[in-house]
Amino acid sequence: MTKEQTQTSQSKAAAAGAPRGLGSKTPKQGKTMIGAQAVVASLEAEGVDVVFGYPGGQAIKIYDALYDSKQLRHVLARHEQGAVHEADGYARATGRVGVAIVTSGPGATNTVTGIATAYMDSVPLVVITGQVPRGVIGTDSFQESDIVGITMPVVKHSYLLQSTDELTQTFREAFHIASTGRPGPVLIDVPSDLASAEMVFEYPDQVNLPSYKPTYKGNAKQIRAAVEEIRRAKRPVIYAGGGVISSGASEELVELAERMGIPVVTTLMGKGGFPAGHPLYLGPVGMHGAKYSNLALTECDLIITAGARFSDRVTGKLSEFAPNARVIHIDIDPAEIGKIREVQVPIVGDLKGVLSGLNAALEKTGAQPNTQEWLALVSRWKERYPFYHARLEESEEAGRIVPEQVLQMLSAKLDPENSVVVTEVGQHQMWAAQFIDRTRPRTFLSSGGLGTMGFGFPAAIGAAIGRPEAQVVCIAGDGSFQMNSQEMATTAINGVPVKVLILDNRCLGMVHQWQKLFYRERYSSTLLDANPDFVKLADAYGWQAERVEDPDQVEAALDRMLAAEGPYLLDVAISREQNVYPMVAPGAALDDVMGAIDVAVGAVRTAMPDSAVPAQPQSPCAKIDAQFGGRWETDPGDVGERMSAKEAHAAGMVAAAAAESKQPSEGEGEDR
């Protein structure tokens, strides 16, 4: 990268969040109107072209004003949660702010899951809720809810309008906050009496928020320190997250990896930020990541963390995570740096600009790759532990539809330059992360942080509306799809040609898998034998659809789905005994992988659990923590505290010494 290119990249980063749309140049500037019309005019001034929503009594004036807009297209969802997910999918696919409008009370509370989903994944949204008149707020008025209070933990900021005098400034601030720094959702609650109050529309260009000043330019001293760490490292790894996508830093990331010969692993949110098929790409890491990716992160001596947050689904048992690694952590949100893992070189700033500065500094110092031996080792791991091997079909899956093969087939048929894949949440999501190749950012959309079943299908609708030129495919499970299947009406009425591929195992696959592996096959409330006939359901909504049960029919069915002009549902029957492998069990270290394929011993899955063996005793709290977040910990001695690399290494050495010193008692053999 030349000096001029670096300066351009850094200046673009620094200019992020500049006013969008016409701003004060809107033709409605200076006109007298009511508050509802000012809400619509504000959206127009911000350059919004589409909004998603569902009307109701306290939002009726806003919807009446929408009726006259020549700029705004309104997409009527069939549920407020669906509307927010649609706005979210639009934002993820386009990089623009998604907008949803709903009414008060239940309309507003129905948005909470969608807002929380966007918050956890740093997606820019503006959600506008109608509210009861100011005079009755707090009196338990009909369809009143304190939506500002309810959503406070899951928004970047929120507003309850108190006067028409603050309306336009609020909208300018909301879009600025949502789209700058670490992106996120912003909520604006509009009392209905303000919506009918008369005002003069004056839209500001500037935003003055003294307490909100995101840092875009990375500290030069810290960048120099990072350069020295990179030059010294023998086994570096780039750990790339969703910040690569948000910042538009893919080119700079590729340049850094190629310049210094550094392999790259990605989080679920970072998929597409580094091109699949690149020799340095190792793919997904973590609970269902590749064994070779997990080994690389475990054995490295330097982690360059690019817009990622050390999620528990990546680190596994924290005390054993990357014990010998030093850490460079680049993030625009200073709260993320050092939150989980101690960092030797923290850099707060926009990833695009920081990576540009790193590349320029490395070039200036004449830095050369020093990773040949490391890359050779990683390459051997990659060959030995593939995600899937054809020989498995003969031994394990004869006569069955294999989900891994279905998604490999689909991936090969999609144009990587002109397609968007959206997932629901569950086993199918992990298979998609493993087998759908993406070469460009914003072409793989998935709920990562919150893991929201019901996200994928409406998000695919939003993505298809935002990118009408692209082929949009939603990969779903039968459980997840039913969470928001009513949005099939939204696609039909709006002519959205989204394709839905259901991997249908008649169960809640991921929970069923955990019950099989860790709960002695006690399948409590995970069997979905009463599922509808999805083909008939699709027909009821005016969709084309078919069901496939024969492996030999899958490829032709995929071709028909992708060639269809309108929305299409393909219901693919798979066995409920299918499990997603490889897998890091709860409480296990990142390199303690079960079910990884090892071609060195005949392309079989290794370290497979025996479900007939009773589960180890575990406290109820540990079970809950293991299932629903926390730090996966089942080891009471590992409390998930932040550890330095030195401390983690020391803990690992102590554990290893203790294991070596323990001799088998009489009658014990190595096979016990």
HELIX and SHEET records of a PDB file:
HELIX    1   1 LYS A    3  ALA A   14  1                                  12    
HELIX    2   2 GLY A   23  LYS A   25  5                                   3    
HELIX    3   3 GLY A   35  ALA A   45  1                                  11    
HELIX    4   4 GLY A   57  ALA A   59  5                                   3    
HELIX    5   5 ILE A   60  LEU A   66  1                                   7    
HELIX    6   6 GLU A   80  THR A   94  1                                  15    
HELIX    7   7 PRO A  106  THR A  109  1                                   4    
HELIX    8   8 VAL A  112  MET A  120  1                                   9    
HELIX    9   9 ARG A  134  VAL A  136  5                                   3    
HELIX   10  10 ILE A  147  THR A  151  1                                   5    
HELIX   11  11 MET A  152  VAL A  154  5                                   3    
HELIX   12  12 THR A  164  GLU A  166  5                                   3    
HELIX   13  13 LEU A  167  SER A  179  1                                  13    
HELIX   14  14 SER A  192  ALA A  195  1                                   4    
HELIX   15  15 ALA A  220  ARG A  232  1                                  13    
HELIX   16  16 GLY A  243  SER A  247  1                                   5    
HELIX   17  17 SER A  250  MET A  260  1                                  11    
HELIX   18  18 LYS A  291  GLU A  299  1                                   9    
HELIX   19  19 ASP A  312  THR A  315  1                                   4    
HELIX   20  20 LEU A  318  GLU A  320  5                                   3    
HELIX   21  21 PRO A  334  GLU A  336  5                                   3    
HELIX   22  22 LEU A  351  LYS A  364  1                                  14    
HELIX   23  23 GLN A  372  ARG A  384  1                                  13    
HELIX   24  24 ARG A  391  GLU A  396  1                                   6    
HELIX   25  25 PRO A  403  LYS A  413  1                                  11    
HELIX   26  26 GLN A  427  PHE A  435  1                                   9    
HELIX   27  27 GLY A  456  GLY A  466  1                                  11    
HELIX   28  28 ASP A  478  PHE A  481  1                                   4    
HELIX   29  29 SER A  485  GLU A  487  5                                   3    
HELIX   30  30 MET A  488  ASN A  494  1                                   7    
HELIX   31  31 GLY A  509  PHE A  518  1                                  10    
HELIX   32  32 PHE A  534  ALA A  540  1                                   7    
HELIX   33  33 PRO A  551  GLN A  553  5                                   3    
HELIX   34  34 VAL A  554  ALA A  563  1                                  10    
HELIX   35  35 VAL A  599  VAL A  601  5                                   3    
HELIX   36  36 PRO A  620  GLN A  627  1                                   8    
HELIX   37  37 ALA A  645  SER A  661  1                                  17    
SHEET    1   A 2 THR A  32  ILE A  34  0                                        
SHEET    2   A 2 GLU A 198  VAL A 200 -1                                        
SHEET    1   B 6 ARG A  73  LEU A  76  0                                        
SHEET    2   B 6 VAL A  50  GLY A  53  1                                        
SHEET    3   B 6 GLY A  98  VAL A 102  1                                        
SHEET    4   B 6 LEU A 125  GLN A 131  1                                        
SHEET    5   B 6 PRO A 185  PRO A 191  1                                        
SHEET    6   B 6 HIS A 157  LEU A 160  1                                        
SHEET    1   C 6 TYR A 281  PRO A 284  0                                        
SHEET    2   C 6 VAL A 264  THR A 266  1                                        
SHEET    3   C 6 PRO A 236  ALA A 240  1                                        
SHEET    4   C 6 LEU A 302  ALA A 306  1                                        
SHEET    5   C 6 ARG A 326  ASP A 331  1                                        
SHEET    6   C 6 VAL A 345  VAL A 348  1                                        
SHEET    1   D 6 PHE A 444  LEU A 445  0                                        
SHEET    2   D 6 SER A 419  THR A 423  1                                        
SHEET    3   D 6 GLN A 471  GLY A 477  1                                        
SHEET    4   D 6 LYS A 499  ASP A 504  1                                        
SHEET    5   D 6 TYR A 568  ALA A 573  1                                        
SHEET    6   D 6 GLN A 544  VAL A 548  1                                        
SHEET    1   E 2 MET A 583  VAL A 584  0                                        
SHEET    2   E 2 VAL A 593  MET A 594 -1                                        
SHEET    1   F 2 ALA A 596  ASP A 598  0                                        
SHEET    2   F 2 VAL A 604  THR A 606 -1                                        
END                                                                             
